[in-house]
Amino acid sequence: MVDRIPKNIKLKFLGGTREVGRSAIAIKSGGTQILLDYGVMLAREPGFPMHILPREVDAIVLSHAHLDHSGAIPVFHIRSHTPVYGTPPTFEITKLLISDFIKLSSYYLPFEFIDLQNMLNCSEPQKYRELFRIGSFSIELLNAGHIPGSAQIFIETLKKKMFYTGDFNVIDSRLLKGADLDYQDVDILITEGTYANEDHMERKEVEKAFIEKITDVVERGGTVLVPAFAVGRSQEILCILAANNFEYPVFIDGMAKDVNEILLRHPSFLRDPNLFMESLHLAKSIRGWRDRRKAIGQPGVIVSPAGMLKGGNAIFYMNKIAKRSDNAICMVSFQIPGTPGHELLTSKRFIIRGKMGTVKAEVEHFDFTSHGGQTQLLETVKRTSSDAKIFVMHGEEEGCVKFSEIIHEDLGLEAIVPKAGEVFKV
């Protein structure tokens, strides 16, 4: 019963602290313990959050489908049947991403496809703003504006209000509405800090520059490759092309096609379902190698994962498109240092047919971010109560620490940058 809840909530940060990856937080109040996310670190060998006994976890609340938030959850379904709460598209996209993750990394993983299926059998789909209870906690999911189905998590007990932003973006995109900010007087805020020390260019300006660049390349007879994340970014690029009445050939390839099918089943999670439908009519789906060879043989735009060029069909296109100066590669996704995409942007070099070489095609980056910048993060912090505790995670250590100092100096709030394994009673 909620009136038996003690005053303190215990938070244990299991991962995602002073780094981007393996986000996981354990929250305990009274006799109830839940997890917010349980993701993986995507490296040569997957990295996992700190272990917690499945029998001690009453439920998991999943903010969104990206593997750095969802990828380790099947661990709880090898022998247990832990309920998992999230939005309907989150579960469908999670199945797609973790299935691919198992296929590519199974040698390094402690779980198999059957454990993923057990996880999905334990799913408890929730709508935005639909109150549900897990033991001592009352919980609501709010739109996060990050990827389709992404959620911020609002948790309330008799004594405390807590808000976990997960990954969020307050700016409307062509694909999604910005994050739902209809809350206030939160006692505990756990916020991401991915871009805690920088702001982004206005999205309309980025979109305008992108359309101008690809139009220029295509009209001179070139082909544009847009390596994009399969979830969210690929669909946003298609919507941008449709909204701007792009009149040249457009092709979509890879896992992005599967995500398109999922979103067709969940139009209410999109900002403009009609525009999304238009974008799918605009783009031709690549069905095989004959289509791929045809796409690279004509002026047009090819949208294909992987967004960081770590794999996927984008590698095939790179081998062809990179060798001609009248072509272009437009990077539209965040590039983690050490990835092929980051190497391409910083040095214009890429492995082509097994050899590292200089790319002759134009290379340009367009900041279609799905995360808030410093201004948006500070506005979120301001929505808390005057004595709230702020925790900053999901960002590089230096950026999170500097942001915590800004929160303290400008807003007078206590801001903490936790380390993995740290426990706080608030």
N, C-alpha and C positions, 0 to 999 in steps of 0.2 A: 504494500500500500504506500502511496506517495507521502502520507503524513508521518511515516516512520523513517524517512530518509534523513540521515545525519547531515549536519551542516556542510561538511567537507566533501569535495569531489577529488578523487586521486587520479592524476594524469601520469601515464608513463609513456615516454616517447621511445618507440621501438625502432624507428627508422625515418628517413627523410629529413634528418636534422643536419644542418650545415652542409647539405648536399641536395642534388636533385635526383631522386630515385628512391625506391623501396619505402614509400610513405606508409607509416603505420603508427597508430596511437591507441593505447589501451586506456579506457575510462571506467572508473569504478566508483559506485556510490551505493551504500547499503550492501545488499547481497547481490547486486547486479554488476556484471562487467561486460562491456561491449568493446569492439574494435572499430575504429574509423579507418578504413582502408587496410590493405596488407599487400603491398606491391613488391616489385623486384627492381634491382639495379641492372640495367641492360649494359653489360660489358661483355668481354670475350667469354667469360663464364658468369652466369647470372649471380647477382648478389642478393641476399635475403635479409629481411629485418631480423631483429632479435627474436628468439623463440619465445613462445608463450604456450602453455599447455592447452590444447583444444578443450579439454573438459572444464577449464576455468573460464571459458568464453561463452556467454549466453547468446550473443549474436554479433554479426558483422554488418556495418552500414557502409556501403560502397558509394563513394562520391561520383566516380565515373569510370569508364572502361579502359583507359590507358593502362598499360602494363605496369608502370611505376606506381600505380594505385591498386590494381586488381590482380597482378600476375602470380602472387603466392597464395591466394585464397584457397585453391584446391587442397593445400596442405591440411586444412581443417575438415576435409571430407574423405580422407583415406580410411579412417575408422569412425569418425564422428559425423553428426548430422546437424552442424551448426547453421541456423537460419541466416540468410544473407538478404539484406534489404537494399533496394536501389530502384531506379526507374525502369520501365519495360525496355526501352531501346538500349539502356546500359547493359542489361543481361544478354541481349542478342549480339551486341558488338563485342562484349567480353568473351562470349563463346567463340566468335570469329578470331579474335586476337590471341587468346590463350591456346586455341587449337593450333594456330600457326606457330606460336611460341614453342609448344610441345614438339611439333614436327621438326623445328629447326634446332632445338636445344635439349631434346629428350635425354641425352647422355648425362647432362648436368642436373636434371631435375629430380626431386624426390617424389613426384606424382606423375600420373599417367592420364590418358584420355578418360578412363572410367571415373577417375576422381573429379575431373572437370564436370562430367555428366552428373555425378552425385551432387556437386556444388549447385548446378543449375536446377536439380530436383529440389534443392532446399531454398530456392530463390523465393522472395516475397516482394513482388513488384508493387511499387507505390507511385501514385501521382504526385506532382508538385502540390504543396500546401495541403496535403492529406495527412492529418495527425494520426500517428500510431504509437503504440506503447511497447516498450521492452523492459519488463520488470520495473525498476525504479525510475525509468526515464520516459518522458514524453518527447516525441521527435517529429520534426517536419523536414521535408526536403524542399529547397528553394532552387529555382533555376540559377545555374552558375554562368551561363553564356559562354562556356569554354568549348565543349563539343556537344553534339546532339545527345540529350539525356543527362548531361552533367548536372550535378547538384551540389549546393551548399547545404550544410547539415546544422539545423537548429535543435538544441537539446535543452530541455527544461526539467528541473526538479523543483521541489517546494521551496528550496533556498537559493538556487542559482539558475542563471541563464547562460548558456554557452553556445558559441557559434564557431563552426569550422568552415572556412571558405573553400577548402580544397583548391583546385585550380579554377580561377574565375576571371571573367572579362566583363566589365560594365558597359562596354561600347557595343552598340548594335552593329552586326555585320550583315551582309546580304543573306546569310544562311540562318543566323540565330538572333534572337533578342538578347540584349545585354542582361547582366545578372540582376536578379530580384534583390533590391536593397530595402525592402519594406520591413525593417526591423530596427530596434533601438534598445538602449540601456542594457547591453549585454555585459555580464560580469566577467566572462572569460572569452577572449577571442584568440583563435588559432588561425593565423593567416599565412598564406604563401608569400614568399619573397623572391620569386624568380627574377623579376625586374625591379627590385626594391630601390635601386639607385639610378634608374633612368626612366624617361618617358618616351612614348612612341609618337611617331609622326601621325598627324590626322589621317584617319583611314581613307577619307575621300581623296586626299592628296596621293596616298600610296596607290589607290585604285586607278586614279587618273594617269599616274606615271607608268603603271603596269600596262594599261590598255594602249597608251601611246607607244611604248617600246615594242610590244608584240605586233601591233599593227604595222609599225615601221619595218620590222624584220620580215613579216609575211609579204608585205607589198613589194619588197625588193627581191622576193623569190626565195626567202629562207624558211627554215623550219625552226619552231621554238619548242624546246623541251621544258616542261614545268614539273620537276620532281616535287611531289607533294605528299604529305601524310595521307594515308588512305581514309582516315576518319576525320571528317570535318573540313580539312584544308582543301582536299580535292573537290569536294562538293561546293565549297565557297567559291573557288576559282571558276567552276562551271556557272554558278549563279552570277558572278561578276560579268562573265562573257555574255550571258543571256541578257542581263540588265542593260548592258551597253550595246546591245544589238550587233555583236561581233558577227561579221558576215562571211568569214573564211572558215575552212574546214577545222573542226575540233574533234579530237579523239581522246577517249578515256580508257585506261588499261589497269590491269592488276586488281588488287583487293578492293580498290575504290569502287569497282562495279558491284561487289557484294554488299558494301556499305550502302550504296544507292538503293539496293533492293530492300534493305532493312528500313531505311528512312521512308520509303514509300508506304511501309506498313504503319508508320508513326508520324503522320503529317502534323499532328498537333504540337509536336516538339520543335517545329521549324517556324521561323519568322514569317515566311511567305511561301506556303506550299505550292501556290500556282507558279511562282518564279522557279522553284525547284523543278517542277514538271517541265517548264519551258527549257530549262538548262539540260534536262535529259533528252529532250527532242533535238536540241542543238548538237549534242555530242554523239559521235558514233562510237559504240562499244567495240573494242578490239576483241575478236573472237579466236585469233590464232596467229601463227607466224606469217601467214600470207597477208593478213590485215596489217601486221606490224611493218612488214617490208613496204607495203603500199603507203602507209602513213608517213614514213620517212622519205618517200620519193616524191613528195609534193609540198608546196608551201602550206603551212597550217600550224596548229598548236596541238601538242601531245601532252596530256596530263597523266602522270603515272607515278605511283610509289616506286621506290621508297624515298621519303622526303629528304633524308640525309645521305642518299645514294649508297646505303650500306648493302643493298641487294634489290631484289624485285626486277621488274621488266625495264625500269629506268636505266639499268646497266646496259642492256641491249641497245637502247636508243643512244646512250652516251657514246658507245663505240662507233656509231655512225655520225651523229650530229656534231660531236666535238671536233671533228677533223676539218670542218669547213668554216671559213671566216664569215660567210654570209648567214650562218645559223646563229642561234642564241640559246643559252641555258638560263632560265629565270628561276632563281631559288626563292621559294616563298615560305619555307619552313625554318624553324630554329635549327641551328647547326651546332651540335655539341663538339667542343674541341677534340681532335683526334679522329673524327669521322671523315669519310671521303668527301662529304659535302663541305665541311669546314676547310679541308685542305684545298678544295677547288676554289673556294671564295678567297682564301688568303694568299694562295700562290699560283692560281690558275693552272694547277697540275692535277692529273688524274691518271689512274691505271687503265690504259687502253690496250686490249689484247695482251694482257700480262705484263706490260711495260709501262713504267711511269713516264708520262710525257706531257708537254705543254699543250693546253687546249687552245685551238685556233678560234673556236666560236666565241662570241661575246658571252660574258658571264656577269650577271647582275643579281643583286638581292633586293627583295621587296618585303617590307616588314608587315606581313599580315598576321600579327600576333594574336594568340587566343588567351593572353594573360594581361592583366592590368599593369600599368606602369606605376611609378612612385606616387603620382598625384592621385590616382584611383585607390591605391592602397591606403594612403593617408586619409582619404575621405571615408573609407571603410572603418578605419580605426576610430575616427571621430564619432561614429555611431554608437560607441560603447558608453558605459556609465563612467562617471568621473573618477571612480576608484577601481576601474577594471584592470585585470592583468592581461597583457598581450604576449602571445608566443609567436615567434617568427620562425618559419621552417620552409622547406622546399625552395632552397636557394643556396648559392655559394656562400661560404662562411663569411668572407669579407663583406659582401653585400648585405647579408642579414644583420651582421653586427653594426654596420653603419646605419642601417635603417632603424634598428632598435635605439640607437643614440638620437636619431632625429625624432622619434616618437617621444622619448623622454624629454629632450630639450624643447621641442615645439609644443607638445601637448601635455607635458607633465605627467605622463602615465608610465607605469612600470612595464618595461618591455624586456622580455627574456628570449635569448637565443639558446634553446636547449641543446644538450648533447644526447646522443643515443644512450638509452638506459637510465636517463635522469627521471626522477619521480618528483612530482609537485602535488602538495595538498592545498587546495584553494577553496 
